[in-house]
């Protein structure tokens, strides 16, 4: 599944370049970027053993001569230790031969044993890894729909402009777009500094997406920035 996911990203980048190559005579650039982060969590199992996870973000983008995003496509592979419940959650139980880790039943959410880490079990886990887009509704929080919204929102902006927007309009507590009804004092203070026009624009953003583009669930902005860094001209 990982190879298929990477192939989708690469084909997506090619499609973006072909789709946008007819827009005009200006030069266009395409790039593939990534970012990764490790996380202690989410939570612990019923035996008190911590869950560990990582997020590997991939972004394929097309940029114009001024660095503005013409099109962008983002996906994330989230892996966790086997003591995190979830039937579609991709796991990595450990290197072949390594000591086993708690395994949790997806329905009861209780520890039912310890992983047997062999070449065969590790290979099977890797072959069945799926991205957040591939997990679809089973991942929850309408992640794909929110990411699709942000992809549209990013169009016409440079990476620097997106970073500036994030710094000004996102919570310093959890990285999510600021809301007028936030109960957090720091968020309230930051929101109050925005102009009325900026507040009105945020209403539209929050209506489409409330997740963060840079937090412990994945550095989406970092992957887009890396895609821009790796851009190459699209030869017509």
C-alpha positions as CSV (number, residue, x, y, z in Angstrom):
1,X,0.0,0.0,0.0
2,X,2.9,2.4,0.7
3,X,4.2,2.0,-2.9
4,X,0.7,2.6,-4.2
5,X,0.4,5.7,-2.0
6,X,3.7,7.1,-3.2
7,X,2.7,6.3,-6.8
8,X,-0.5,8.2,-6.3
9,X,1.4,11.3,-5.1
10,X,3.9,11.1,-8.0
11,X,1.0,10.6,-10.5
12,X,-0.8,13.4,-8.8
13,X,2.2,15.7,-9.3
14,X,2.3,14.7,-13.0
15,X,-1.4,15.3,-13.4
16,X,-1.1,18.7,-11.7
17,X,1.7,19.7,-14.1
18,X,-0.3,18.5,-17.2
19,X,-3.5,20.2,-16.0
20,X,-1.8,23.5,-15.3
21,X,0.6,23.5,-18.2
22,X,-2.1,24.8,-20.5
23,X,-2.8,27.9,-18.4
24,X,-0.4,30.2,-20.2
25,X,3.0,30.9,-21.4
26,X,4.6,31.6,-18.0
27,X,7.0,29.1,-16.5
28,X,5.6,26.6,-14.1
29,X,7.5,24.4,-11.5
30,X,6.6,21.2,-9.8
31,X,8.0,19.8,-6.6
32,X,7.6,16.9,-4.3
33,X,8.1,17.5,-0.5
34,X,7.9,15.7,2.8
35,X,8.1,16.2,6.5
36,X,7.9,13.8,9.5
37,X,7.4,14.1,13.2
38,X,7.4,11.7,16.1
39,X,4.8,11.8,18.8
40,X,4.4,10.4,22.3
41,X,0.8,9.3,22.1
42,X,-2.0,9.5,21.5
43,X,-2.7,8.2,25.0
44,X,-1.8,4.9,26.7
45,X,-3.3,1.5,26.7
46,X,-5.3,0.0,29.6
47,X,-2.1,-1.3,31.1
48,X,-0.6,2.2,31.2
49,X,1.9,1.6,28.4
50,X,2.3,4.7,26.2
51,X,1.3,4.7,22.5
52,X,4.0,6.1,20.2
53,X,3.3,7.3,16.7
54,X,4.8,9.2,13.7
55,X,3.4,11.2,10.8
56,X,5.0,11.2,7.4
57,X,3.6,14.0,5.2
58,X,4.0,14.1,1.5
59,X,3.1,17.1,-0.7
60,X,3.1,17.4,-4.5
61,X,2.8,21.0,-5.8
62,X,2.8,23.2,-8.9
63,X,4.1,26.7,-8.5
64,X,4.3,29.7,-10.8
65,X,7.3,32.0,-11.5
66,X,6.4,34.2,-8.5
67,X,6.3,31.2,-6.1
68,X,2.5,31.1,-5.9
69,X,0.8,27.8,-5.5
70,X,-1.1,26.8,-8.7
71,X,-2.1,23.4,-7.3
72,X,-1.2,21.2,-4.3
73,X,-1.9,17.7,-3.1
74,X,-1.2,16.5,0.4
75,X,-1.5,13.1,2.1
76,X,-0.2,11.7,5.4
77,X,0.9,8.2,6.5
78,X,0.3,7.9,10.2
79,X,1.9,4.9,12.0
80,X,1.5,3.9,15.6
81,X,2.6,1.2,18.0
82,X,0.1,-1.8,18.1
83,X,-1.4,-0.7,21.4
84,X,-3.3,2.0,19.6
85,X,-6.9,0.8,18.7
86,X,-8.4,1.2,15.3
87,X,-9.1,-1.4,12.6
88,X,-7.7,0.7,9.8
89,X,-4.9,2.3,11.8
90,X,-1.5,1.4,10.3
91,X,0.9,-0.1,12.9
92,X,4.5,-0.9,13.3
93,X,5.1,-3.4,16.1
94,X,8.9,-3.4,15.9
95,X,11.9,-4.5,14.0
96,X,12.1,-8.3,13.3
97,X,13.6,-9.9,16.3
98,X,13.0,-7.0,18.6
99,X,11.1,-7.3,21.9
100,X,7.3,-7.3,21.4
101,X,5.0,-4.5,22.2
102,X,1.5,-4.5,23.7
103,X,-1.3,-5.4,21.1
104,X,-4.8,-4.0,21.7
105,X,-8.1,-5.4,20.5
106,X,-9.8,-2.8,18.3
107,X,-13.3,-3.4,19.8
108,X,-12.6,-3.8,23.5
109,X,-9.6,-1.4,23.4
110,X,-7.8,-3.7,25.9
111,X,-4.4,-5.4,25.7
112,X,-4.7,-8.9,24.4
113,X,-1.1,-9.9,24.1
114,X,2.4,-8.9,22.9
115,X,3.5,-8.6,19.2
116,X,5.6,-11.4,17.6
117,X,8.1,-9.4,15.6
118,X,9.3,-11.5,12.7
119,X,10.2,-10.8,9.1
120,X,6.8,-12.1,8.0
121,X,4.8,-10.0,10.5
122,X,6.8,-6.8,9.8
123,X,6.4,-7.4,6.0
124,X,2.7,-7.8,6.4
125,X,2.3,-4.7,8.4
126,X,4.3,-2.6,5.9
127,X,2.3,-4.0,3.0
128,X,-1.0,-3.0,4.6
129,X,0.0,0.6,5.6
130,X,-2.6,3.1,4.3
131,X,-2.6,6.9,4.3
132,X,-5.2,9.1,5.8
133,X,-6.8,9.7,2.4
134,X,-6.9,5.9,1.8
135,X,-8.4,5.4,5.3
136,X,-11.2,7.8,4.3
137,X,-14.1,8.1,6.7
138,X,-12.7,5.5,9.0
139,X,-10.0,7.9,10.1
140,X,-12.5,10.4,11.4
141,X,-12.7,14.2,11.7
142,X,-13.4,14.4,7.9
143,X,-9.6,14.8,7.4
144,X,-9.8,14.4,3.6
145,X,-12.5,17.0,3.2
146,X,-10.6,19.4,5.5
147,X,-7.3,18.9,3.6
148,X,-9.1,19.4,0.3
149,X,-10.4,22.7,1.6
150,X,-6.9,23.9,2.7
151,X,-5.5,22.8,-0.7
152,X,-8.0,25.2,-2.4
153,X,-7.3,27.9,0.2
154,X,-3.5,27.7,-0.5
155,X,-3.9,28.3,-4.2
156,X,-2.6,31.8,-5.3
157,X,-0.5,32.1,-2.2
158,X,3.3,31.6,-1.7
159,X,4.7,29.5,1.0
160,X,5.8,32.6,2.8
161,X,2.3,34.0,2.7
162,X,0.9,30.7,4.1
163,X,3.4,30.8,6.9
164,X,2.5,34.4,7.7
165,X,-1.2,33.5,7.6
166,X,-0.6,30.6,10.0
167,X,1.5,32.7,12.4
168,X,-1.2,35.3,12.6
169,X,-4.5,33.3,12.3
170,X,-3.7,30.0,14.1
171,X,-3.7,29.2,17.7
172,X,-0.4,29.2,19.5
173,X,-1.8,26.5,21.8
174,X,-2.9,23.9,19.3
175,X,-2.2,25.3,15.8
176,X,-5.8,25.4,14.7
177,X,-7.5,28.4,13.0
178,X,-8.6,30.9,15.6
179,X,-12.3,31.0,16.6
180,X,-14.3,33.9,18.0
181,X,-15.8,31.7,20.7
182,X,-12.6,30.1,21.9
183,X,-12.4,29.6,25.7
184,X,-8.6,29.7,25.8
185,X,-7.4,33.1,27.1
186,X,-4.3,33.1,24.8
187,X,-6.4,32.4,21.8
188,X,-8.9,35.2,22.8
189,X,-6.0,37.7,23.1
190,X,-4.6,36.7,19.7
191,X,-8.0,36.8,18.0
192,X,-8.7,40.3,19.4
193,X,-5.7,41.7,17.6
194,X,-7.1,40.7,14.2
195,X,-8.9,43.3,12.0
196,X,-12.6,42.9,11.3
197,X,-11.7,41.9,7.7
198,X,-9.3,39.2,9.0
199,X,-12.0,37.9,11.4
200,X,-14.5,37.7,8.6
201,X,-12.0,35.8,6.5
202,X,-11.4,33.4,9.4
203,X,-15.1,32.6,9.6
204,X,-14.9,31.2,6.0
205,X,-11.8,29.2,6.8
206,X,-13.3,27.7,10.0
207,X,-16.4,26.8,8.1
208,X,-14.3,24.6,5.8
209,X,-11.5,23.3,8.1
210,X,-10.6,23.5,11.8
211,X,-7.6,21.2,11.9
212,X,-4.0,22.5,12.1
213,X,-1.6,22.5,9.3
214,X,1.4,22.2,11.7
215,X,1.1,20.3,14.9
216,X,1.9,16.8,16.4
217,X,-0.5,15.3,13.9
218,X,1.8,16.3,11.0
219,X,3.7,19.2,9.6
220,X,1.7,19.9,6.5
221,X,3.1,23.3,6.0
222,X,6.6,21.9,6.3
223,X,6.0,19.4,3.5
224,X,4.6,22.1,1.2
225,X,7.6,24.2,1.9
226,X,9.9,21.3,1.1
227,X,8.0,20.7,-2.2
228,X,8.7,24.3,-3.1
229,X,12.3,23.9,-2.2
230,X,12.6,20.9,-4.5
231,X,10.7,22.4,-7.4
232,X,12.0,22.0,-11.0
233,X,10.7,23.7,-14.1
234,X,8.0,21.9,-16.1
235,X,9.3,21.6,-19.6
236,X,6.5,22.1,-22.2
